[in-house]
């Protein structure tokens, strides 16, 4: 009798051990709930073994120089090779992020915004991994349709992620949440870079101005190789973005408002290879913050606001851009959380504003010009550049404060091995320092799951 009682107690103890130590995996719990809820609803959390093969693969980073050299001499063989690189590389990178989401606490992955991102990513992962090898130009056209539809579907990811990390405050440590968010966004940029680059190369290959045997030195269109702008000029970008932001302030506050002038000095002829929309977004966020701060701080005072000073410095390996303003500096309650997606004041306001932005590109150019006829497209003397999708995010109304502009700008700056720093003197103004690698020989900075675990 005593032996039976002992065995029963041991069995219950063992059962309790497995209950505490080995709960049902998240993806299985969700599958069970989905199946019981409706027989017609497909389970959204598939067994993690589907990802194992892809997670074991390491991403293959690229540099701007590699993108340029590969796309400079574009042939059918190279275009098909590019398609198959995207076909295998994108699902590899998505798989790592899916596994990161699976590793989150159960209560976090049940957040509707995080769950939406997971379902969107898994759908894309499944679509890419089932795509057969691209062997012909016709296959490539079908594959490009898959890329375009995927890019469009993922426009909801940034606002959903941003709202999700705000809603799960208290369920994870802020440092872990920010690390997760940074990894997700950096990887998102990396996937869209290679996907958009392939779409741009396909457009170039199919365009009337593409001649495979032409001398590259005689082709002015080669200032762009896909999405890479070889002669990106910081001065021109600053002037263009400043004019747009100044007009936005006048439209918002009225023509009588005094908008600060933007003065440039330094190395005005400095050029470097870069993805133009990335630079426009970073400069746009920095100038927007400075112009808005100075306008609100000085705009109604007599004498007018002091200018915003932009200094461009070129070294052998970098271009450094400093933006200085006298807009009163960053408030003390915001400064400690400047680079955080999940911490800081005004949480409710940020949630409210993010809900007004259901889709957010914040990536490479996506909107193609719509020509009335093919004849008009052929008659263009030069290739029509794509409309920067980041522009709509940068030119949002001043009262729509999302709280993610600076953290995202730093991610974009660091992606090509650059940096972004902010120095604020409360009551006076702010200095922003953007450093860019001008040689284009640095690989994209991808944070894999292994490096996340090592942090």
C-alpha positions as CSV (number, residue, x, y, z in Angstrom):
1,X,0.0,0.0,0.0
2,X,2.8,2.4,0.9
3,X,4.6,1.5,-2.3
4,X,1.4,2.4,-4.4
5,X,1.1,5.7,-2.6
6,X,4.7,6.5,-3.2
7,X,4.4,5.7,-6.9
8,X,1.2,7.8,-7.2
9,X,3.0,10.7,-5.5
10,X,6.0,10.4,-7.8
11,X,3.7,10.2,-10.9
12,X,1.8,13.4,-9.8
13,X,5.1,15.1,-9.1
14,X,6.4,14.1,-12.5
15,X,3.2,15.3,-14.2
16,X,3.5,18.6,-12.4
17,X,7.1,18.9,-13.5
18,X,6.2,18.6,-17.2
19,X,3.3,20.9,-16.7
20,X,5.5,23.6,-15.4
21,X,8.7,23.0,-17.4
22,X,7.3,21.8,-20.8
23,X,4.1,23.6,-21.6
24,X,2.5,22.9,-24.9
25,X,4.4,24.9,-27.6
26,X,2.9,28.2,-28.6
27,X,2.3,27.3,-32.2
28,X,0.5,24.1,-31.1
29,X,-1.7,25.9,-28.6
30,X,-2.8,28.3,-31.2
31,X,-3.4,25.6,-33.7
32,X,-5.6,23.7,-31.2
33,X,-7.5,26.9,-30.5
34,X,-8.0,27.7,-34.1
35,X,-9.2,24.2,-34.9
36,X,-11.7,24.1,-32.1
37,X,-13.0,27.6,-33.0
38,X,-13.9,26.6,-36.5
39,X,-13.3,23.7,-38.7
40,X,-13.1,26.0,-41.7
41,X,-10.4,28.3,-40.3
42,X,-6.9,27.3,-41.1
43,X,-4.5,27.1,-38.1
44,X,-2.2,30.1,-38.3
45,X,0.6,28.7,-36.2
46,X,2.2,25.9,-38.1
47,X,4.6,23.3,-36.6
48,X,8.0,24.9,-36.1
49,X,9.7,22.0,-37.9
50,X,8.6,23.6,-41.2
51,X,11.0,26.4,-40.5
52,X,13.9,24.3,-39.2
53,X,15.6,23.8,-42.6
54,X,15.4,27.4,-43.4
55,X,16.5,28.7,-40.0
56,X,19.6,26.5,-40.2
57,X,20.6,28.6,-43.3
58,X,22.6,31.8,-42.7
59,X,21.6,34.9,-44.6
60,X,24.1,36.0,-47.3
61,X,24.7,39.7,-46.8
62,X,25.5,42.0,-49.7
63,X,27.0,45.5,-50.1
64,X,26.1,48.4,-52.3
65,X,29.3,47.8,-54.3
66,X,28.2,44.2,-55.0
67,X,24.7,45.4,-56.1
68,X,26.4,47.8,-58.4
69,X,28.9,45.5,-60.0
70,X,26.3,42.8,-60.5
71,X,23.7,45.0,-62.1
72,X,26.1,47.1,-64.2
73,X,26.3,44.6,-67.0
74,X,22.8,43.1,-67.1
75,X,22.3,40.0,-69.1
76,X,19.5,37.4,-69.1
77,X,21.7,35.0,-67.2
78,X,22.4,37.5,-64.5
79,X,18.8,38.5,-64.2
80,X,17.7,34.9,-63.7
81,X,20.5,34.5,-61.2
82,X,19.3,37.5,-59.3
83,X,15.7,36.1,-59.3
84,X,16.9,32.8,-57.7
85,X,19.0,34.6,-55.1
86,X,15.8,36.5,-54.0
87,X,13.8,33.3,-54.2
88,X,16.0,31.6,-51.6
89,X,17.3,34.5,-49.6
90,X,14.0,36.2,-48.7
91,X,12.4,33.0,-47.2
92,X,15.6,32.4,-45.3
93,X,15.5,35.8,-43.7
94,X,11.8,35.6,-43.0
95,X,12.2,32.2,-41.3
96,X,14.6,33.7,-38.8
97,X,12.1,36.3,-37.9
98,X,9.3,33.8,-37.6
99,X,11.3,31.8,-35.2
100,X,12.0,35.0,-33.2
101,X,8.2,35.5,-32.9
102,X,7.7,31.9,-31.9
103,X,10.2,32.4,-29.0
104,X,8.3,35.3,-27.5
105,X,6.1,34.8,-24.4
106,X,2.7,33.3,-25.2
107,X,0.8,36.4,-24.0
108,X,2.9,38.6,-26.3
109,X,2.3,36.5,-29.5
110,X,-1.4,36.6,-28.8
111,X,-1.4,40.3,-29.2
112,X,-3.5,40.9,-32.3
113,X,-0.9,43.2,-33.9
114,X,2.0,40.8,-33.3
115,X,-0.1,37.9,-34.5
116,X,-1.0,39.8,-37.6
117,X,2.7,40.3,-38.4
118,X,3.3,36.6,-37.8
119,X,0.5,35.5,-40.1
120,X,1.6,37.9,-42.8
121,X,5.2,36.7,-42.6
122,X,4.3,33.0,-42.7
123,X,2.1,33.5,-45.7
124,X,5.0,35.1,-47.5
125,X,7.4,32.5,-46.3
126,X,5.2,29.7,-47.6
127,X,4.7,31.4,-50.9
128,X,8.4,32.0,-51.5
129,X,9.5,28.5,-50.4
130,X,7.0,26.9,-52.8
131,X,8.1,29.0,-55.8
132,X,10.0,26.8,-58.3
133,X,13.4,27.7,-59.7
134,X,13.4,30.5,-62.1
135,X,14.8,29.3,-65.4
136,X,13.4,31.6,-68.1
137,X,12.4,35.3,-68.5
138,X,8.7,34.2,-68.4
139,X,9.4,32.5,-65.1
140,X,11.0,35.7,-63.9
141,X,7.9,37.8,-64.8
142,X,5.7,35.5,-62.7
143,X,8.1,35.7,-59.8
144,X,8.2,39.5,-60.0
145,X,4.4,39.4,-59.6
146,X,4.9,37.4,-56.4
147,X,7.4,40.0,-55.2
148,X,5.1,42.9,-55.9
149,X,2.1,41.4,-54.1
150,X,4.3,40.5,-51.1
151,X,5.7,44.0,-50.8
152,X,2.1,45.4,-50.9
153,X,0.9,43.0,-48.3
154,X,3.7,43.9,-45.9
155,X,2.8,47.6,-45.9
156,X,0.9,47.0,-42.7
157,X,3.9,45.6,-40.8
158,X,5.5,48.7,-39.4
159,X,2.4,50.3,-37.8
160,X,1.3,46.9,-36.6
161,X,4.7,46.2,-35.0
162,X,4.8,49.7,-33.5
163,X,1.3,49.3,-31.9
164,X,2.1,45.8,-30.8
165,X,5.2,46.7,-28.8
166,X,3.4,49.6,-27.2
167,X,0.5,47.3,-26.1
168,X,2.7,44.6,-24.6
169,X,4.4,47.0,-22.3
170,X,4.9,45.3,-18.9
171,X,4.9,41.8,-20.5
172,X,8.5,42.0,-21.6
173,X,11.5,44.0,-20.5
174,X,11.8,47.2,-22.6
175,X,15.3,46.3,-23.6
176,X,14.1,43.0,-25.1
177,X,11.2,44.6,-26.8
178,X,13.4,47.2,-28.5
179,X,15.9,44.5,-29.5
180,X,13.1,42.5,-31.1
181,X,11.7,45.6,-32.9
182,X,15.1,46.6,-34.1
183,X,15.9,43.2,-35.5
184,X,12.5,42.9,-37.2
185,X,12.8,46.3,-38.9
186,X,16.4,45.8,-39.9
187,X,15.6,42.5,-41.4
188,X,12.6,44.0,-43.1
189,X,14.8,46.6,-44.8
190,X,17.2,43.9,-45.9
191,X,14.4,41.8,-47.6
192,X,13.0,44.8,-49.3
193,X,16.3,46.0,-50.6
194,X,17.1,42.8,-52.5
195,X,13.4,42.4,-53.6
196,X,13.2,45.9,-54.9
197,X,16.6,45.7,-56.5
198,X,15.5,42.7,-58.5
199,X,12.3,44.4,-59.6
200,X,14.3,47.5,-60.7
201,X,16.8,45.3,-62.6
202,X,13.9,43.6,-64.3
203,X,12.4,46.9,-65.3
204,X,15.8,48.0,-66.6
205,X,16.3,44.8,-68.6
206,X,12.8,45.2,-70.2
207,X,13.2,48.9,-70.9
208,X,13.7,50.4,-74.3
209,X,16.9,52.1,-73.1
210,X,18.6,48.9,-72.1
211,X,21.2,47.7,-74.6
212,X,23.2,44.7,-73.4
213,X,26.2,45.5,-75.7
214,X,26.3,49.3,-75.0
215,X,29.4,50.9,-73.5
216,X,28.6,51.7,-69.8
217,X,30.5,55.0,-70.1
218,X,28.1,56.2,-72.8
219,X,25.0,55.5,-70.9
220,X,23.9,58.3,-68.6
221,X,21.2,56.1,-67.1
222,X,23.8,54.1,-65.3
223,X,23.8,56.8,-62.5
224,X,21.2,54.3,-61.3
225,X,22.0,50.6,-61.1
226,X,18.6,49.2,-60.0
227,X,17.8,51.2,-56.9
228,X,21.4,52.2,-56.2
229,X,22.1,55.8,-57.0
230,X,25.9,56.0,-57.8
231,X,26.2,59.8,-57.5
232,X,24.1,60.6,-54.5
233,X,24.8,64.2,-53.5
234,X,24.0,65.2,-49.9
235,X,23.6,68.9,-50.7
236,X,20.9,68.2,-53.3
237,X,19.0,65.9,-51.0
238,X,19.1,68.4,-48.1
239,X,17.9,71.2,-50.3
240,X,15.1,69.1,-51.8
241,X,13.9,67.7,-48.5
242,X,14.2,71.1,-46.7
243,X,12.0,72.8,-49.4
244,X,9.3,70.1,-49.0
245,X,9.3,70.4,-45.2
246,X,9.2,74.1,-45.2
247,X,6.2,74.1,-47.5
248,X,4.5,71.5,-45.2
249,X,5.0,73.8,-42.2
250,X,3.5,76.8,-44.1
251,X,0.5,74.7,-45.2
252,X,0.0,73.5,-41.6
253,X,0.5,76.7,-39.6
254,X,-0.4,79.3,-42.3
255,X,1.5,81.4,-44.7
256,X,2.2,84.1,-42.0
257,X,4.3,81.6,-40.0
258,X,8.0,82.3,-40.0
259,X,9.8,79.2,-41.2
260,X,13.5,78.9,-40.6
261,X,16.0,79.0,-43.4
262,X,18.3,76.1,-44.0
263,X,21.9,77.1,-44.6
264,X,24.4,74.7,-46.0
265,X,28.2,74.8,-45.9
266,X,31.1,72.4,-46.3
267,X,31.8,69.9,-49.0
268,X,29.0,70.6,-51.4
269,X,30.3,68.3,-54.2
270,X,30.6,65.2,-52.1
271,X,29.0,62.2,-53.8
272,X,28.6,58.6,-52.8
273,X,26.6,55.5,-53.8
274,X,23.5,55.0,-51.8
275,X,19.8,54.1,-52.0
276,X,18.3,57.5,-52.5
277,X,15.0,56.8,-50.6
278,X,16.9,55.7,-47.5
279,X,18.9,59.0,-47.4
280,X,15.8,61.1,-48.1
281,X,14.0,59.4,-45.2
282,X,16.8,59.9,-42.7
283,X,17.5,63.5,-43.8
284,X,13.7,64.1,-43.9
285,X,13.1,63.0,-40.4
286,X,16.0,65.0,-39.0
287,X,15.2,68.2,-40.9
288,X,11.5,67.8,-40.1
289,X,12.2,67.6,-36.4
290,X,14.5,70.7,-36.6
291,X,12.3,72.8,-38.8
292,X,9.2,72.0,-36.7
293,X,10.9,72.7,-33.4
294,X,12.3,76.0,-34.6
295,X,9.0,77.0,-36.2
296,X,7.1,76.3,-33.0
297,X,9.7,77.9,-30.8
298,X,10.4,81.0,-32.8
299,X,7.7,81.3,-35.5
300,X,5.5,83.9,-33.8
301,X,8.3,86.0,-32.3
302,X,9.5,89.2,-33.6
303,X,12.7,89.1,-35.6
304,X,12.2,85.7,-37.1
305,X,13.7,82.3,-36.3
306,X,17.4,81.5,-36.4
307,X,18.5,79.4,-39.4
308,X,19.1,75.7,-39.3
309,X,22.8,75.0,-40.2
310,X,23.8,71.9,-42.1
311,X,27.5,71.1,-42.4
312,X,28.6,68.5,-44.9
313,X,32.1,67.0,-44.3
314,X,33.8,64.5,-46.6
315,X,36.6,62.3,-45.6
316,X,38.4,59.4,-47.4
317,X,35.9,56.9,-46.2
318,X,32.8,58.8,-44.9
319,X,30.5,61.6,-45.5
320,X,29.3,63.3,-42.2
321,X,26.3,65.5,-42.1
322,X,25.6,67.7,-39.1
323,X,22.2,69.4,-38.6
324,X,22.1,72.1,-35.9
325,X,19.1,74.0,-34.8
326,X,18.0,76.3,-32.0
327,X,14.6,74.9,-31.5
328,X,14.8,74.6,-27.7
329,X,16.2,71.1,-27.5
330,X,14.5,67.8,-26.7
331,X,12.3,67.7,-23.6
332,X,13.8,66.0,-20.6
333,X,11.1,63.4,-20.3
334,X,11.6,62.3,-23.9
335,X,15.4,62.4,-24.2
336,X,16.2,59.2,-22.2
337,X,13.8,57.2,-24.4
338,X,14.8,58.8,-27.7
339,X,15.8,55.6,-29.4
340,X,13.1,53.3,-27.9
341,X,10.1,51.9,-29.6
342,X,8.4,50.8,-26.4
343,X,9.4,53.3,-23.6
344,X,8.7,56.9,-23.1
345,X,5.8,59.2,-22.4
346,X,2.8,60.0,-24.6
347,X,2.0,56.3,-25.2
348,X,-1.7,56.9,-25.7
349,X,-1.1,59.7,-28.2
350,X,1.4,57.5,-30.1
351,X,-1.1,54.6,-30.3
352,X,-3.9,57.0,-31.5
353,X,-1.7,58.4,-34.2
354,X,-0.3,55.0,-35.3
355,X,-3.9,53.8,-35.8
356,X,-4.3,56.6,-38.4
357,X,-1.5,55.1,-40.5
358,X,-2.9,51.7,-41.5
359,X,-0.1,51.1,-44.1
360,X,3.4,52.5,-44.0
361,X,6.0,51.8,-46.7
362,X,9.1,53.2,-45.1
363,X,11.2,51.3,-47.6
364,X,12.5,51.5,-51.1
365,X,10.4,53.1,-53.9
366,X,7.3,51.1,-54.7
367,X,4.9,53.3,-56.7
368,X,5.5,53.0,-60.4
369,X,4.5,55.9,-62.8
370,X,1.2,55.0,-64.5
371,X,1.5,55.7,-68.2
372,X,-1.6,56.2,-70.3
373,X,-0.1,54.0,-73.0
374,X,3.0,52.0,-73.8
375,X,3.8,54.5,-76.5
376,X,4.3,57.3,-73.9
377,X,6.6,55.0,-71.9
378,X,8.7,54.3,-75.0
379,X,8.9,58.0,-75.9
380,X,10.5,58.9,-72.5
381,X,14.1,60.2,-73.1
382,X,15.3,58.9,-69.8
383,X,14.1,56.2,-67.4
384,X,11.3,57.4,-65.1
385,X,12.5,57.2,-61.5
386,X,10.2,55.6,-59.1
387,X,8.3,57.7,-56.6
388,X,9.8,57.4,-53.2
389,X,7.4,55.7,-50.9
390,X,9.2,57.1,-47.9
391,X,8.0,60.6,-48.9
392,X,4.5,60.0,-47.6
393,X,5.8,59.1,-44.2
394,X,8.2,62.0,-44.0
395,X,5.6,64.6,-45.2
396,X,2.9,63.6,-42.7
397,X,1.2,66.5,-40.8
398,X,3.2,67.9,-37.9
399,X,0.6,66.9,-35.3
400,X,0.8,63.3,-36.3
401,X,3.6,62.3,-33.9
402,X,4.3,58.6,-34.2
403,X,7.4,58.4,-31.9
404,X,9.3,56.0,-34.3
405,X,10.9,58.5,-36.7
406,X,14.3,58.7,-34.9
407,X,14.7,55.0,-34.0
408,X,13.8,54.1,-37.6
409,X,16.2,56.7,-39.0
410,X,19.0,55.2,-36.9
411,X,18.2,51.7,-38.2
412,X,18.4,52.9,-41.8
413,X,21.7,54.7,-41.1
414,X,23.3,51.7,-39.4
415,X,22.0,49.3,-42.1
416,X,24.8,50.3,-44.5
417,X,27.4,50.6,-41.7
418,X,26.7,54.2,-40.9
419,X,25.6,55.9,-37.7
420,X,23.3,58.5,-36.3
421,X,23.8,60.4,-33.0
422,X,21.7,63.2,-31.4
423,X,23.1,65.7,-28.9
424,X,20.5,68.0,-27.2
425,X,20.9,71.0,-25.0
426,X,17.5,71.5,-23.4
427,X,16.5,75.1,-23.6
428,X,18.7,75.8,-26.6
429,X,18.8,73.3,-29.5
430,X,19.9,70.0,-30.9
431,X,22.7,68.7,-33.1
432,X,22.3,65.6,-35.2
433,X,25.3,63.8,-36.7
434,X,24.7,61.4,-39.6
435,X,27.7,59.4,-40.8
436,X,27.6,57.5,-44.1
437,X,30.1,55.1,-45.6
438,X,31.0,56.6,-48.9
439,X,32.8,53.7,-50.5
440,X,29.8,51.3,-50.6
441,X,32.0,48.4,-49.6
442,X,30.3,47.6,-46.3
443,X,27.9,44.7,-46.1
444,X,24.4,45.3,-45.0
445,X,24.1,45.0,-41.2
446,X,21.8,42.1,-40.5
447,X,21.1,41.0,-37.0
448,X,20.5,37.2,-37.1
449,X,18.9,35.1,-34.4
450,X,22.3,34.0,-33.2
451,X,23.5,37.5,-32.7
452,X,20.2,38.4,-30.9
453,X,20.8,35.5,-28.5
454,X,24.3,36.7,-27.9
455,X,23.3,40.1,-26.8
